[in-house]
């Protein structure tokens, strides 16, 4: 066998060897698919070509599908989503979807959690009523937790420790946005915009303790979500 023939066969053999599967970005088990972060359903059609994906096992990929559906409906029900082109398109697309038992269940759950509240001026004058959605916070947090863990893996190429997302603030008030730590992450965190007025994020992990991070996410150009990735007993307040 000539040297050239040997090198050709050796290179061909090396190329056919099975590659080690990627590890799941959530749990570390062998990945069998890729998961979109945030879920594809957050983006209206046609979806951007630069969606973020991370390796995932089948279990983690499907673990929070109902929670993600709930989270999307919360976003689309938010008053700040009114008038946003991406939100209006998503609303139209969702209305045209085929009815399924899961979607009907989520819709009924959300409708049953709505109530009427009084609207008053700063001086206390009554000006009418509006509907308010009482959030299922554990379900909301599970959906946000997975998104933040996916972004953590995407930016740092390692799965976050099993500490769950323990502090999530949706639609924060001005004093929380002005918190020095939040401003530090907005300026120095890793992240980018995905889609036109659909999703933007900044995430920054602790330089001292791996697996601890803070993430600021902006959905639909107007709905801000702030999230800690750390143990609940060590999560500092954000000014209220």
N, C-alpha and C positions, 0 to 999 in steps of 0.2 A: 504494500500500500504506500503510495507516494505521500510526501509531506502535505502537498496541497489537498489530496483526497482526504487525508486524515483530518486536517483542519476543517474542511467543509463538513464532514460527517460529525465531528465533535461539536461544531457550532450549531448544526441542525439539532443534535441531541439536546444540547443545553436549552435551545429555544423551545423545545417541546416539554421540558420539565414543568410540572405543575407549580405555579406560584403560590406562596403562602397567602391564604385569604386575609383581607383586611379585618381589623378588629372593629366591632360595633362602637360607634362614637358615643354611645350612651352607657353600655354595660361592659364592654370589653370582650364579649363573646365573639366568635367568628361571624363576620357580616355576610349576609346573603343578598342584600339589595342596597339601594340608596334611598335616603329619606330627605324630603324637601324641608328646608328651614328658612322661613316659616312654611306652613303647609301650602301646597299649590292652590288650594281653594281661596286663599287670601287675595290672589291676583286675578283680575278680570282677563278675558280673552281679547286679543292674543297675548299669551303670557310672555314675559321677557325671556331672552335667550340666556341670561346670566343668573338664573335662579341658583340659590345656594343648596347644595346637597352634601350629605355626610353618609359614610357607610353605616349600615344598621342591620341588626339581626331581624328576623321576621317578627319576633315577639315585641321588640321595642318599636318597630315600624308601625304596628297596628294597635299598640297599647292604649293610646289616647285619642283614637279616631273620633269617638263621640264627643270627647271634651273639646277637640279642635273644631268640630262642627258648632258646638255651643259657643265657643270663643268668637268664631266668625260672626255668628248672629248677634252677639253682644256688640261687636264692633259696628255692624251695620245698623244696629238699633240706637247707637250713640248719637246724641244731638249734634255733636261736632262733625259728624259724617255728612250731615245735610249739605247739599250743594257741591260736594266733592265729586268730580266726574267719575273717578274710579269707583267710589262707593255707590253712586247711582247706577253705574253699569253692573256692578256686582249684585245689587238689589234686583235689577231686572233679570239677570241670569238666574238668580236663586228662585225667583218666582216661577220661572219657566221650567224648573227642574221637575223630573218625575217624582211623584209622591212615593215615599218608602216608609215602612213602619218606623225606622229610626228617625227620619226627618219629622214625621208627624209627632213622634214622642217628644222631640226637642221643642218643636213649635208649641205644643200644648203646655209643656213645662214652663216655657218662657211667658206665655200668655197668662198662665195661672199665677205667675209671680209679679204681675204688674198691678199697681194700685194708683189711685188718684191722690195727689197732694196739692195743698194750697200754694199759690204763688203770691208772695207779698213783697212789697218794696222794702228798701233799707229802713224806711220810717215805719214799717209795719202795716201799710195799707194793703188790703186784699185786692188783687187784680185778676184772679181767676184760678183755674186748676190746670194741671198737666199730669201726664202719666209718668210714673217712675218704675223702673225695672229693679226689683230686688235680686241682686246677683247671687248665684250659687258659687260662693267663694272657693270652696275646695275644688270644684270642677274647673273654675277659671284658673286657679293656681296650677293645677296639673298641666293644663294646656300651655301656660306661660313657662312653666318649669322645663318642659321638653324643648321649647323653642330656645331658651337661654342655654340649656345644656348643649344643644346642637350648635349654637353660635360659639360657645366656648371651645368645642372640639374643632370647629372650622378655623378659628383664629389661632389656637394654641396646639393643635394636632395631638391632643390627648383628652381622654374622657375625664370629666370632672368627677371627684370622689362622690360617694353615694349621698352626701348631704343634699337635701332637697332645697328647692327655692322656698324660702320661708317668709320672705317679706316682699309682697307685691303691691304697688300703689298704682292704681289706674286713674287717669285724669287727675294728676296731682295739682295741688293749689300752688300759688305763686311762691310761698315761703319754702315749699319743698323743692321746687325747681331751682330756687336761688341758693339752696344748701351748698356749701363749699365743695363737698364731696361730689355732688351731682355735676357741678360746673367743671370740676377737675376731670371727670370721666368724659364729659361732652367735648372738652378740649383735647385731651390726651388719649382717649380710648381708641381702640381699633374698630373699624366698621366701614360701611358704605351704604349707598342708596341702591335699592333694588326695585325697578319699576318706577313709573312716573307717579309720584304722590301716592305710593302704596306702602312702601316699607323702607325705613332707614334705622340704623342702629349704631350704637357705640358701646363697646364692652371693654372692661379693664380689670385684670385680675391683680390680686395682692402680690407685691414683690416679696413679701415675707412668708406668706402662707399659701402654698399651691392649692388650687381648688376653690379658693374664695374669690369672688368677683362681684362686680356691680355692672348692670346693663341698663341702658336707656334705649327704649324702642319707640319709634314714631310710626303709627299705622294710619294710612289714609291721609297723611299729611297733617293731621290735627289731633289724633288720639294718642296721648303720651302714656307709656307704661314704664315704670321704674321698678327694677327687680334686684334684690340681693340673692346671691348664691352662697349661702353659708348656714351655719346652725342657728336655730331660732334664738337660743339664749345669748348669742353674741351679735345679733343684728342690731345696729344702732338705729335710733329713730331718725326720721328725716324732717324734723321740725314740726311734727304734728300729725 
